[in-house]
Amino acid sequence: MKESDNEKAPFFKSWNSWYVLVIGFLFLLIILFYLITKRFA
């Protein structure tokens, strides 16, 4: 199955890059909210 132009990921070479970015961003948010919770507890 050949990948067409419509199936390419925007801004990155592959969708795996998007998955890594999203998971990394969620991980940073979790750390940020954890630190905020500890600070104001």
Phi and psi restraints in degrees (range 20) as a CNS / XPLOR table:
assign (resid 1 and name C) (resid 2 and name N)
       (resid 2 and name CA) (resid 2 and name C) 1.0 -87.3 20.0 2
assign (resid 2 and name N) (resid 2 and name CA)
       (resid 2 and name C) (resid 3 and name N) 1.0 138.9 20.0 2
assign (resid 2 and name C) (resid 3 and name N)
       (resid 3 and name CA) (resid 3 and name C) 1.0 -80.4 20.0 2
assign (resid 3 and name N) (resid 3 and name CA)
       (resid 3 and name C) (resid 4 and name N) 1.0 125.2 20.0 2
assign (resid 3 and name C) (resid 4 and name N)
       (resid 4 and name CA) (resid 4 and name C) 1.0 -89.1 20.0 2
assign (resid 4 and name N) (resid 4 and name CA)
       (resid 4 and name C) (resid 5 and name N) 1.0 172.5 20.0 2
assign (resid 4 and name C) (resid 5 and name N)
       (resid 5 and name CA) (resid 5 and name C) 1.0 -63.5 20.0 2
assign (resid 5 and name N) (resid 5 and name CA)
       (resid 5 and name C) (resid 6 and name N) 1.0 -30.0 20.0 2
assign (resid 5 and name C) (resid 6 and name N)
       (resid 6 and name CA) (resid 6 and name C) 1.0 -72.1 20.0 2
assign (resid 6 and name N) (resid 6 and name CA)
       (resid 6 and name C) (resid 7 and name N) 1.0 -20.1 20.0 2
assign (resid 6 and name C) (resid 7 and name N)
       (resid 7 and name CA) (resid 7 and name C) 1.0 -95.1 20.0 2
assign (resid 7 and name N) (resid 7 and name CA)
       (resid 7 and name C) (resid 8 and name N) 1.0 -3.6 20.0 2
assign (resid 7 and name C) (resid 8 and name N)
       (resid 8 and name CA) (resid 8 and name C) 1.0 -75.2 20.0 2
assign (resid 8 and name N) (resid 8 and name CA)
       (resid 8 and name C) (resid 9 and name N) 1.0 145.2 20.0 2
assign (resid 8 and name C) (resid 9 and name N)
       (resid 9 and name CA) (resid 9 and name C) 1.0 -74.0 20.0 2
assign (resid 9 and name N) (resid 9 and name CA)
       (resid 9 and name C) (resid 10 and name N) 1.0 135.5 20.0 2
assign (resid 9 and name C) (resid 10 and name N)
       (resid 10 and name CA) (resid 10 and name C) 1.0 -70.7 20.0 2
assign (resid 10 and name N) (resid 10 and name CA)
       (resid 10 and name C) (resid 11 and name N) 1.0 140.2 20.0 2
assign (resid 10 and name C) (resid 11 and name N)
       (resid 11 and name CA) (resid 11 and name C) 1.0 73.7 20.0 2
assign (resid 11 and name N) (resid 11 and name CA)
       (resid 11 and name C) (resid 12 and name N) 1.0 -25.7 20.0 2
assign (resid 11 and name C) (resid 12 and name N)
       (resid 12 and name CA) (resid 12 and name C) 1.0 -120.1 20.0 2
assign (resid 12 and name N) (resid 12 and name CA)
       (resid 12 and name C) (resid 13 and name N) 1.0 165.4 20.0 2
assign (resid 12 and name C) (resid 13 and name N)
       (resid 13 and name CA) (resid 13 and name C) 1.0 -74.6 20.0 2
assign (resid 13 and name N) (resid 13 and name CA)
       (resid 13 and name C) (resid 14 and name N) 1.0 -30.2 20.0 2
assign (resid 13 and name C) (resid 14 and name N)
       (resid 14 and name CA) (resid 14 and name C) 1.0 -144.4 20.0 2
assign (resid 14 and name N) (resid 14 and name CA)
       (resid 14 and name C) (resid 15 and name N) 1.0 165.7 20.0 2
assign (resid 14 and name C) (resid 15 and name N)
       (resid 15 and name CA) (resid 15 and name C) 1.0 -69.7 20.0 2
assign (resid 15 and name N) (resid 15 and name CA)
       (resid 15 and name C) (resid 16 and name N) 1.0 -25.6 20.0 2
assign (resid 15 and name C) (resid 16 and name N)
       (resid 16 and name CA) (resid 16 and name C) 1.0 -60.1 20.0 2
assign (resid 16 and name N) (resid 16 and name CA)
       (resid 16 and name C) (resid 17 and name N) 1.0 -34.3 20.0 2
assign (resid 16 and name C) (resid 17 and name N)
       (resid 17 and name CA) (resid 17 and name C) 1.0 -63.3 20.0 2
assign (resid 17 and name N) (resid 17 and name CA)
       (resid 17 and name C) (resid 18 and name N) 1.0 -40.0 20.0 2
assign (resid 17 and name C) (resid 18 and name N)
       (resid 18 and name CA) (resid 18 and name C) 1.0 -63.9 20.0 2
assign (resid 18 and name N) (resid 18 and name CA)
       (resid 18 and name C) (resid 19 and name N) 1.0 -42.1 20.0 2
assign (resid 18 and name C) (resid 19 and name N)
       (resid 19 and name CA) (resid 19 and name C) 1.0 -62.1 20.0 2
assign (resid 19 and name N) (resid 19 and name CA)
       (resid 19 and name C) (resid 20 and name N) 1.0 -43.1 20.0 2
assign (resid 19 and name C) (resid 20 and name N)
       (resid 20 and name CA) (resid 20 and name C) 1.0 -63.7 20.0 2
assign (resid 20 and name N) (resid 20 and name CA)
       (resid 20 and name C) (resid 21 and name N) 1.0 -42.2 20.0 2
assign (resid 20 and name C) (resid 21 and name N)
       (resid 21 and name CA) (resid 21 and name C) 1.0 -62.0 20.0 2
assign (resid 21 and name N) (resid 21 and name CA)
       (resid 21 and name C) (resid 22 and name N) 1.0 -47.0 20.0 2
assign (resid 21 and name C) (resid 22 and name N)
       (resid 22 and name CA) (resid 22 and name C) 1.0 -65.7 20.0 2
assign (resid 22 and name N) (resid 22 and name CA)
       (resid 22 and name C) (resid 23 and name N) 1.0 -44.3 20.0 2
assign (resid 22 and name C) (resid 23 and name N)
       (resid 23 and name CA) (resid 23 and name C) 1.0 -65.2 20.0 2
assign (resid 23 and name N) (resid 23 and name CA)
       (resid 23 and name C) (resid 24 and name N) 1.0 -40.9 20.0 2
assign (resid 23 and name C) (resid 24 and name N)
       (resid 24 and name CA) (resid 24 and name C) 1.0 -63.3 20.0 2
assign (resid 24 and name N) (resid 24 and name CA)
       (resid 24 and name C) (resid 25 and name N) 1.0 -41.2 20.0 2
assign (resid 24 and name C) (resid 25 and name N)
       (resid 25 and name CA) (resid 25 and name C) 1.0 -64.4 20.0 2
assign (resid 25 and name N) (resid 25 and name CA)
       (resid 25 and name C) (resid 26 and name N) 1.0 -42.2 20.0 2
assign (resid 25 and name C) (resid 26 and name N)
       (resid 26 and name CA) (resid 26 and name C) 1.0 -63.4 20.0 2
assign (resid 26 and name N) (resid 26 and name CA)
       (resid 26 and name C) (resid 27 and name N) 1.0 -40.3 20.0 2
assign (resid 26 and name C) (resid 27 and name N)
       (resid 27 and name CA) (resid 27 and name C) 1.0 -61.4 20.0 2
assign (resid 27 and name N) (resid 27 and name CA)
       (resid 27 and name C) (resid 28 and name N) 1.0 -43.0 20.0 2
assign (resid 27 and name C) (resid 28 and name N)
       (resid 28 and name CA) (resid 28 and name C) 1.0 -64.3 20.0 2
assign (resid 28 and name N) (resid 28 and name CA)
       (resid 28 and name C) (resid 29 and name N) 1.0 -38.9 20.0 2
assign (resid 28 and name C) (resid 29 and name N)
       (resid 29 and name CA) (resid 29 and name C) 1.0 -64.3 20.0 2
assign (resid 29 and name N) (resid 29 and name CA)
       (resid 29 and name C) (resid 30 and name N) 1.0 -40.8 20.0 2
assign (resid 29 and name C) (resid 30 and name N)
       (resid 30 and name CA) (resid 30 and name C) 1.0 -61.3 20.0 2
assign (resid 30 and name N) (resid 30 and name CA)
       (resid 30 and name C) (resid 31 and name N) 1.0 -45.1 20.0 2
assign (resid 30 and name C) (resid 31 and name N)
       (resid 31 and name CA) (resid 31 and name C) 1.0 -63.0 20.0 2
assign (resid 31 and name N) (resid 31 and name CA)
       (resid 31 and name C) (resid 32 and name N) 1.0 -44.3 20.0 2
assign (resid 31 and name C) (resid 32 and name N)
       (resid 32 and name CA) (resid 32 and name C) 1.0 -60.2 20.0 2
assign (resid 32 and name N) (resid 32 and name CA)
       (resid 32 and name C) (resid 33 and name N) 1.0 -48.0 20.0 2
assign (resid 32 and name C) (resid 33 and name N)
       (resid 33 and name CA) (resid 33 and name C) 1.0 -66.8 20.0 2
assign (resid 33 and name N) (resid 33 and name CA)
       (resid 33 and name C) (resid 34 and name N) 1.0 -34.3 20.0 2
assign (resid 33 and name C) (resid 34 and name N)
       (resid 34 and name CA) (resid 34 and name C) 1.0 -62.5 20.0 2
assign (resid 34 and name N) (resid 34 and name CA)
       (resid 34 and name C) (resid 35 and name N) 1.0 -46.6 20.0 2
assign (resid 34 and name C) (resid 35 and name N)
       (resid 35 and name CA) (resid 35 and name C) 1.0 -65.3 20.0 2
assign (resid 35 and name N) (resid 35 and name CA)
       (resid 35 and name C) (resid 36 and name N) 1.0 -39.1 20.0 2
assign (resid 35 and name C) (resid 36 and name N)
       (resid 36 and name CA) (resid 36 and name C) 1.0 -64.3 20.0 2
assign (resid 36 and name N) (resid 36 and name CA)
       (resid 36 and name C) (resid 37 and name N) 1.0 -41.4 20.0 2
assign (resid 36 and name C) (resid 37 and name N)
       (resid 37 and name CA) (resid 37 and name C) 1.0 -63.5 20.0 2
assign (resid 37 and name N) (resid 37 and name CA)
       (resid 37 and name C) (resid 38 and name N) 1.0 -43.5 20.0 2
assign (resid 37 and name C) (resid 38 and name N)
       (resid 38 and name CA) (resid 38 and name C) 1.0 -64.0 20.0 2
assign (resid 38 and name N) (resid 38 and name CA)
       (resid 38 and name C) (resid 39 and name N) 1.0 -38.9 20.0 2
assign (resid 38 and name C) (resid 39 and name N)
       (resid 39 and name CA) (resid 39 and name C) 1.0 -65.8 20.0 2
assign (resid 39 and name N) (resid 39 and name CA)
       (resid 39 and name C) (resid 40 and name N) 1.0 -40.6 20.0 2
assign (resid 39 and name C) (resid 40 and name N)
       (resid 40 and name CA) (resid 40 and name C) 1.0 -102.7 20.0 2
assign (resid 40 and name N) (resid 40 and name CA)
       (resid 40 and name C) (resid 41 and name N) 1.0 11.2 20.0 2
